């Protein structure tokens, strides 16, 4: 059996949590952000921090380990729908996520952004969310470029617990809690 070189598709060596995405029932609720916003079980949804109008969660289907998202409790799809205090809280949680990721996964840089609308790549276009993706010098190495494989070196549950521990010991936690 012969494969083309380089590979035409990107493969993961290990990401067992993604099976949940493929095995979910067709009638399962689609807005996992709303579920996470309203849950009493933060660990089930990987919610790391809650503030008055926003929360910070670990992405269940990450681009790389430690990929986090800041999500408003309110379901809105455009940035201009954010009130001034919500916009400020969003940025404070982005900064909080960066501090945690520098400590926990030793991130050296970040991609921080938002995909607005399905045409821009938003997987959940109807619920605004910002991505905080940790990066490292050399993380675009030969594996994804030549081997067509992305390596996720740690389990989500362990990273989640480590983020919570780092947050508990952080003197620079953003102000506020969930109202």
Order of alpha helices (4+ residues) and beta strands (2+ residues): beta-alpha-alpha-alpha-beta-beta-beta-alpha-beta-beta-alpha-beta-alpha
